[in-house]
Amino acid sequence: MDIFLLEAVLDGLLLGGVLALLALGLNLIFGVIDVVWICYVELVMCGMYTVYWLYAYFGVPFPLACLAAIVVVAVLGLAVHRLIIEPVLSFAPINQLLATGGLLFFLQSFATLLFGTDFRNVGIHLAPIELGEIDVSKARLLAFAVALIGAGGLYLFLKRTYLGTAIRAIAEDREVMGLMGVSPRRIYFITSGIGGGLAGLAACLLVLQYDVHPFIGSSFGPITFMICVLGGLGNMIGGFAAAFIMSQIIAVGGYYFSIEFSYVLAFLLFIVMIFVRPQGIFSR
């Protein structure tokens, strides 16, 4: 087997872990609140800036900077829900999309105003791991492992805790759970915080691999939404599996053609699947 093809497949697998984490957070919010956060990946940008300034500028140890970023983005998720999402919950879906889309442009513009358009790097360079003739990115391997731990922790939380059970029940039937004494408003609020925390965790993993700038969300936003739709909006397991499918298309397509053309292939698959199975590959 071509050693470079094998390396591309491995890179795609590692990239899939972070994409799956992004898709999990977005699917969790949609599955429970039934609102698509167009601005979700911009929360990741806010988390990356938090890590950068705390670590590279103020000298905070990297693990503490990451922990602070997760908390900051979780609180930001709560604020987005309370100030933007909650007032439009009873509105038409198009109004909800416009509200979160407006927040997307606001966050991009505000970050540009504060930090400019410079590309900033935390300056942490992890030497690759040599596996025979294959060089494996240690940053991507670390991100993959942490993403799997985060996804596993979310699964156990939803399956084994009372609050997690309430979140799954609200996603199944909002009206009945309201009649049984569970406050949908409280569950929505908590879910937004969890989704924001997952975005903060993804930010900590991405800042080791990419420069941060106000438009970093544009690099991951479209592919994250494609993954969620392919897996079935609100279907977290489907989104998790779709993330690895899309990451392999990008990685292997980049090997045979170019990274730009690999994204063309990914979008082409998305368009075809919208016609063939609009409800998503893994929806039931």
N, C-alpha and C positions, 0 to 999 in steps of 0.2 A: 504493500500500500504506500502511496505517495506520502512521505513524512510531513510535507507541508499541508497536504489535505487533512491529515490526522490532526495537525496542530490547529487548523482552522475549525475543525469539528469540536475540538476541546475548548477553544476560545468561545465558540458559539454556546456551548454548554454552560460555561462560566458566566457569560453575559446573560443567559436566560434566567439565572438566579435573581439578579437585580431587577430585570424586567418583570419577573413573576412577583416580586415584592411590591413593585409599583402597581401592577394590575390587581393584586390582592387588596390594597388599600382603597383603590377606586371602586372595585367591585363590592367591597364591604359597604361603602357609603351608598352606592346606588341600590344594592340589594335591600338595605334597611330603610333608607330615606326616600328612595325612588327619584333622586335628582342627580343628574350627571354633572360633576364638578369639572367644567372645562378648565378651570384654573388650578387643578390639582397638582400638576407638575411644577407650577410656579411656587408652590409651597416647598418643593424640593430645592428650588433655587434659593429661597430664603434660608433654608437649613444649611446649604453649602456656604452661603455668605457668613452665617453664624459661626460655623466651624473655622472658616478662613480667618475671620477677624479675631476670634478668641485665641486660636493657636498661633497664627503667623504674626499677628500684631501685638496682642497682649501677653503672649507667652504662656497661656494656659495649657497644661498637658493635654495631649490629643484625646485620650479617653474621656477626660472631663469635658473637653470642648464638644465631643460627640454627644455625651449625655445631656449637656446644656442645649444642644441643637435639637435633640429629640423633644425635650420639654418645651422649648420655644415654639417649635412647629406644631406640637400638640395643642398648645394654648392658642396658636394662630388658627388652627382648625376649629377650635371651640368658638373663637371670635367670628370666623367666617360664617359658621352656622347661625350664631345668634344675630349677627348684624345683616347678613346677606341672604342666607337660605331660609331661615324661619319666616321672614316677612313675605316670601314669595311661594311658600309651600302650597297655598291654595290657588295659585295662579296657573295659567296654561303652561305646558312644558316649554314652549318657545320663549316665554318670559323668563323662566328659570335659566334656560341656556344663555339668554342675553345678559342676565344679571351676573352669572359666573364668568361669561366671556368678557364682560366689562371689567370685572375684577382682575382677570388675566392681564389685560392691557394696562390697568392701573399699576399692578405690581411690577410689570416690566418697566414702565415709564418711571415709577418711583425709584426703582433700583438704579436705573440709568442716571437719574437726577442725583442720587446720593453717591454712587460709586463710579460713574462714567461707564464707558464701554470697554475698558481694559480687561484683558484676560488675566486672571490671577490664579496662582498655584500655591498650594500649601507648602510645597517644597519637600514633601516626603517621597523619597524614591526607594522602592523596595526591589532588591535584586531578584531577577527571575530564578525559578527553580529549574534545574536541568534534569530532565527525565530521559536519559539516553541522548538522542539527537533532538529532542523536543524541548523548547524553552517555554515554561509555563509562568505566566504573570502571577507573581505572588499577591499583588493587589487584587486581581480578579479572583484568585483562589480564596483569599480572605473574604472578599465580598460575597462570593458564592456560599461559603460556609455560614457566614453570619445571616445571609438572606434565608437559607434553609432553616436555621435555628429560629429566626423571627417568624417564618411561616408556620413552623411546627408549634411554636409558642401560641400563635394566634389560633391554630386549630384546637389545641388543648383547652385554651381559654373558652372558645365557643362551645366545646363539647362537654367540658367537665365542671364549669362554674354556673352558678345560678344566673348571674348577669349575662353570661354568654348564651345560656338557654333562652333568656328573655329576648336577646338580640335576634336569635334565629327565629323565635316565635313571632316577633314583630314583622320580620321579613316575610314570613309565611302568610300571616293574616293580621293586618293592623286593626281592623274593626273589632274582631273577637277578643284580641288581647286587651284592647281598651275597656271592653265590658268585663274582663276578668280582673281589673284593678291595676294593670300595668300601665304606667304613664308613657305613652309614645313619645311625648315631648322630651322626657328625661332620657329615654333610650336613644333618641335621635342625637341629643346633645353629647352623650357619652360616645356614641359611634363616631361622631365627627372628631372627637378628641383622639380616639384610637386610630382613625384614618390619618389624622395629622401626625401622630406618633410614628406610623409606618412610613410616611413621607419623610420625616426627620431621619429615620434609620436609613432609608435609601440615600438621603443626602450625604450621610456620613460615609457610605460605601462608595458613592460616585465621586466625592471630592478627592479620593485617593487616585482616581484614574483620569479625571477630566479637569480642565481649567474651569473656574466659575466666572460667569459673566451674566448680564441681565437677561440674555436670550437663550440660556442653556436649556430652558424648558422646551424650546422649539425643537431641540434635538431628540427629546424623549416623549413629548406630548403626543404627537400623531401615532407613533408606534405603540404607545401604551393604550390608546383608545382602540386601535386596530385589534390588539390582543384581547381586550375586554369584549369587543363585539364578536370576535371569532370564537371565543370561549363561551359566549352567551352572557349578556349583561346581567350582573348580579350573581353569576355562577362562579364562585371562587376557585373551585377545583378545575373547572373548564378553563378559566383564565390562567391558572397556574400551568396547565399543560400547553395551552396555546402560546405562552411566553417562550417555551423551549422550542416549539415548532418555528416560530418567527425568528428567533435568534439563530437557529441553524440555517434558515434561508438566507439571512443576512451574512453570516460568517462564510458559508460554503459558496454563496453567490459572489461574495467579495473575493474569494480565492480564484474562482474560474473566470470572473469578469472584472468587476471593480466594485468598490464599496458603494459608489453612487448607483450603479446598475442593480446591485443587490437590493437596494431599497425600492427600486422600480419593480423588481420581481415580487417583493413583499406586498406592495400596494396592488399589484396585478392580482395576486392570490386573494387579497382582501376583496377586490371588486367582484371576482368570479364567485367567491363564497357568498357574497351578499345576494347574488342572484340564485345560487343553488340552494343555500341554506341560510336564509336571512336571520333566523332565530339563534344562530350560532352552532358551531360544530358539536359541542358537548351539551347543549341544552336538552332537557327532557320534556 
